[in-house]
Amino acid sequence: MTPDDKRGTIAAELRAAGCIAAEEEAEELTSAAAGDAARLQELVARRCTGEPLAWLTGSVTFCGQTVLVHPDVYVPRWQSEPLALEAAARLPEHGTAVDFCTGAGAVAAVLARLRPLARILATEIDPTAVACARRNGLEVFQGDMSASLPPTLVGQVDVVTAIVPYVPTWELSFLPRDVTTYEPHLALDGGADGTLLLRRAVLEAGPLLRPGGSLLLELGGQEADLLQPLLTAGGYWDVQRRHDEDGDLRAVFCRRR
């Protein structure tokens, strides 16, 4: 069997298991196996059970760069890329940014690449994710949002990004098999209406941001409406809602007075 035939067979197996981008995944798994036939067979079998591809290959491409992803760490999604790029655009060349709930560190890694002279700090509560983000070369503080950050940052931060858990608890069972079976619910569950952690991000970003600094939140559904009174009360303005190509709400960007 030629290499192309082998990849075609793997793709067919993946497709039968429900993988949409079967050809691309077959290519990635073949590359990850590095010529080890037994290893390739194991990787394909695990992927067919729904184990995230990034856990099997060890990385994901995010904004054109490779981000390492450890098993049991939330896999960065391409839908978060516009938020990362907008954050970089708002971050001054020598500025300071904080990324709440950094996970593997994808957003912070993009900021570090696009703004190499800026200081990028990340926070994360899960120790496995902390280790992963540090392997991606980031300055990570282990703790819950702003709790572990140095007090000297108060009023000194130009950009805060936050991809916090925002799936309403009742919607968790409707997520894809890969997600519900494998990925940590700690990184998904946003409470009854999805805004439990979003509200905390709004409140904890406020004291950190300098006047005119930006807060960028990933969210969905009706969560922007639910957050608007809190944003107004917290002194945020220039509130912009961003939608994806399907018209679904994906993010809110705003500035601190």
C-alpha positions as CSV (number, residue, x, y, z in Angstrom):
1,M,0.0,0.0,0.0
2,T,1.4,3.4,-1.0
3,P,1.5,6.3,1.6
4,D,-1.3,8.0,-0.2
5,D,-3.4,4.8,-0.1
6,K,-2.7,4.5,3.6
7,R,-3.7,8.0,4.3
8,G,-6.9,7.4,2.3
9,T,-7.7,4.4,4.4
10,I,-7.1,6.3,7.6
11,A,-9.3,9.2,6.3
12,A,-12.1,6.8,5.5
13,E,-11.9,5.3,9.0
14,L,-11.9,8.8,10.6
15,R,-14.9,9.8,8.4
16,A,-16.8,6.8,9.5
17,A,-16.2,7.8,13.1
18,G,-17.7,11.2,12.5
19,C,-14.6,13.3,11.8
20,I,-15.5,16.1,9.4
21,A,-12.0,17.1,8.2
22,A,-10.9,13.5,7.8
23,E,-8.3,14.0,5.2
24,E,-6.6,16.8,7.1
25,E,-6.7,14.8,10.3
26,A,-5.3,11.7,8.6
27,E,-2.3,13.9,7.5
28,E,-1.7,15.3,10.9
29,L,-1.9,11.9,12.7
30,T,0.4,10.4,10.1
31,S,2.9,13.2,10.7
32,A,2.6,12.8,14.5
33,A,3.3,9.0,14.3
34,A,6.6,9.8,12.5
35,G,6.7,6.5,10.6
36,D,5.8,4.3,13.5
37,A,2.9,2.1,12.2
38,A,1.8,0.8,15.7
39,R,1.8,4.4,17.0
40,L,-0.3,5.6,14.0
41,Q,-2.8,2.8,14.6
42,E,-3.1,3.8,18.2
43,L,-3.6,7.5,17.4
44,V,-6.3,6.7,14.8
45,A,-8.1,4.4,17.2
46,R,-8.0,7.1,20.0
47,R,-9.2,9.8,17.6
48,C,-12.1,7.6,16.5
49,T,-13.3,7.5,20.1
50,G,-13.5,11.3,20.0
51,E,-10.2,12.2,21.8
52,P,-9.3,15.7,20.7
53,L,-6.9,15.8,17.7
54,A,-4.7,18.4,19.4
55,W,-4.1,16.1,22.4
56,L,-2.9,13.4,20.0
57,T,-0.6,15.6,17.9
58,G,0.5,17.7,20.8
59,S,-0.3,21.0,19.3
60,V,-2.8,23.2,17.4
61,T,-2.3,26.0,14.9
62,F,-3.7,29.3,16.2
63,C,-3.3,32.6,14.2
64,G,-0.7,30.8,12.1
65,Q,1.5,29.7,14.9
66,T,1.9,26.4,16.7
67,V,0.6,26.2,20.2
68,L,1.5,23.2,22.3
69,V,-1.6,21.5,23.9
70,H,-1.2,19.0,26.7
71,P,-3.8,16.3,27.3
72,D,-6.6,17.4,29.7
73,V,-6.2,21.1,28.6
74,Y,-8.9,23.0,26.8
75,V,-8.1,23.1,23.0
76,P,-7.9,26.6,21.6
77,R,-10.5,27.2,18.9
78,W,-10.1,29.1,15.6
79,Q,-13.2,31.1,16.5
80,S,-11.0,32.9,19.2
81,E,-8.5,34.1,16.6
82,P,-10.2,37.4,15.8
83,L,-10.2,38.3,19.5
84,A,-6.5,37.6,19.8
85,L,-5.7,39.7,16.7
86,E,-7.9,42.6,17.9
87,A,-6.2,42.5,21.3
88,A,-2.8,42.7,19.6
89,A,-4.0,45.7,17.5
90,R,-5.1,47.5,20.7
91,L,-1.9,46.7,22.7
92,P,0.8,49.5,22.5
93,E,4.2,48.4,21.4
94,H,5.6,48.7,24.9
95,G,2.3,48.1,26.7
96,T,1.1,45.5,29.2
97,A,-1.6,42.8,28.6
98,V,-3.2,40.3,30.9
99,D,-4.9,37.1,29.7
100,F,-7.4,35.7,32.2
101,C,-8.0,31.9,32.1
102,T,-5.3,31.4,29.6
103,G,-5.6,27.6,29.2
104,A,-2.8,26.5,26.8
105,G,-1.9,30.2,26.3
106,A,-3.0,30.6,22.7
107,V,-4.1,34.2,23.0
108,A,-1.2,35.3,25.1
109,A,1.2,33.5,22.7
110,V,-0.2,35.5,19.8
111,L,0.2,38.7,21.7
112,A,3.8,37.8,22.6
113,R,4.6,37.2,18.9
114,L,2.9,40.3,17.5
115,R,4.0,42.6,20.3
116,P,7.4,41.3,21.3
117,L,8.4,44.4,23.3
118,A,5.2,44.4,25.4
119,R,4.8,42.5,28.7
120,I,2.3,39.7,28.5
121,L,1.0,38.1,31.6
122,A,-1.4,35.1,31.9
123,T,-3.4,33.7,34.7
124,E,-4.8,30.2,35.0
125,I,-6.2,28.2,37.9
126,D,-5.6,24.6,36.5
127,P,-2.1,23.4,37.2
128,T,-2.0,21.2,34.1
129,A,-2.9,24.2,31.9
130,V,-0.4,26.3,33.8
131,A,2.4,23.9,32.9
132,C,1.2,23.8,29.3
133,A,1.1,27.6,28.9
134,R,4.6,27.9,30.4
135,R,5.9,25.4,27.8
136,N,4.5,27.9,25.3
137,G,7.0,30.4,26.7
138,L,4.5,32.5,28.7
139,E,4.7,34.3,32.1
140,V,1.9,32.5,33.9
141,F,0.6,33.2,37.4
142,Q,-1.3,30.3,38.9
143,G,-4.5,31.4,40.5
144,D,-8.1,32.5,39.9
145,M,-8.2,35.4,37.4
146,S,-6.6,38.4,39.0
147,A,-6.0,36.9,42.4
148,S,-2.4,35.9,41.8
149,L,-1.2,38.9,39.9
150,P,1.2,41.4,41.4
151,P,-0.6,44.4,43.0
152,T,1.7,46.8,41.1
153,L,-0.4,46.0,38.0
154,V,-3.4,48.0,39.3
155,G,-4.1,50.8,36.8
156,Q,-1.2,49.8,34.6
157,V,-2.7,47.3,32.1
158,D,-3.5,48.3,28.5
159,V,-5.4,45.2,27.5
160,V,-7.2,42.4,29.3
161,T,-8.4,39.4,27.4
162,A,-10.7,36.7,28.8
163,I,-11.9,33.5,27.3
164,V,-13.6,32.3,30.4
165,P,-16.0,29.4,30.6
166,Y,-19.3,30.8,29.2
167,V,-21.4,27.8,28.2
168,P,-24.6,27.7,30.3
169,T,-24.7,24.6,32.5
170,W,-27.9,23.3,30.9
171,E,-26.3,23.5,27.4
172,L,-23.2,21.4,28.3
173,S,-25.0,18.1,27.3
174,F,-25.6,19.5,23.8
175,L,-21.9,20.1,23.0
176,P,-20.0,17.8,20.6
177,R,-18.9,14.3,21.8
178,D,-15.2,15.2,21.8
179,V,-15.9,18.1,24.1
180,T,-18.3,16.5,26.6
181,T,-16.4,13.3,26.9
182,Y,-12.8,14.6,27.1
183,E,-12.3,18.3,27.6
184,P,-12.4,19.7,31.2
185,H,-15.8,20.9,32.2
186,L,-13.9,23.5,34.4
187,A,-13.0,25.2,31.1
188,L,-16.6,25.1,29.8
189,D,-19.2,25.6,32.5
190,G,-20.3,29.2,32.8
191,G,-23.0,28.7,35.4
192,A,-26.8,28.9,35.0
193,D,-26.9,31.6,32.3
194,G,-23.3,31.4,31.1
195,T,-22.2,34.7,32.7
196,L,-20.9,33.6,36.1
197,L,-17.2,33.9,35.1
198,L,-17.8,36.7,32.6
199,R,-19.2,38.9,35.3
200,R,-16.1,38.2,37.4
201,A,-13.8,39.0,34.5
202,V,-15.6,42.4,34.0
203,L,-15.2,43.2,37.7
204,E,-11.6,42.0,38.1
205,A,-10.4,43.6,34.9
206,G,-11.6,47.1,35.9
207,P,-9.0,47.9,38.6
208,L,-6.2,46.6,36.4
209,L,-7.0,48.7,33.3
210,R,-5.5,52.1,32.8
211,P,-8.0,54.8,31.5
212,G,-8.7,53.9,27.9
213,G,-7.5,50.4,28.3
214,S,-9.5,47.6,26.6
215,L,-11.3,44.5,27.8
216,L,-12.0,41.8,25.3
217,L,-14.4,39.0,26.2
218,E,-15.4,35.9,24.3
219,L,-19.1,35.0,24.8
220,G,-22.3,33.9,23.0
221,G,-26.0,33.8,22.9
222,Q,-27.7,36.6,24.9
223,E,-24.7,37.1,27.2
224,A,-23.8,40.5,25.8
225,D,-27.3,41.8,26.8
226,L,-26.9,40.3,30.3
227,L,-23.5,41.9,30.8
228,Q,-24.4,45.4,29.5
229,P,-25.7,46.8,32.8
230,L,-22.6,45.6,34.5
231,L,-20.3,47.1,31.9
232,T,-22.1,50.4,32.1
233,A,-22.0,50.5,35.9
234,G,-18.3,49.5,35.8
235,G,-17.3,52.5,33.7
236,Y,-16.8,50.7,30.4
237,W,-17.6,52.5,27.1
238,D,-17.2,52.0,23.3
239,V,-18.8,48.6,23.7
240,Q,-18.6,46.7,20.4
241,R,-20.2,43.3,19.6
242,R,-18.5,41.1,17.2
243,H,-20.2,38.3,15.2
244,D,-18.8,35.5,13.1
245,E,-19.6,34.8,9.4
246,D,-22.8,33.0,10.4
247,G,-24.0,36.0,12.4
248,D,-23.5,34.4,15.8
249,L,-22.3,36.6,18.6
250,R,-18.7,35.8,19.5
251,A,-17.2,38.6,21.5
252,V,-17.6,42.0,23.2
253,F,-14.8,44.6,23.1
254,C,-14.9,47.7,25.3
255,R,-12.8,50.3,26.9
256,R,-12.4,51.5,30.4
257,R,-13.0,55.2,31.2
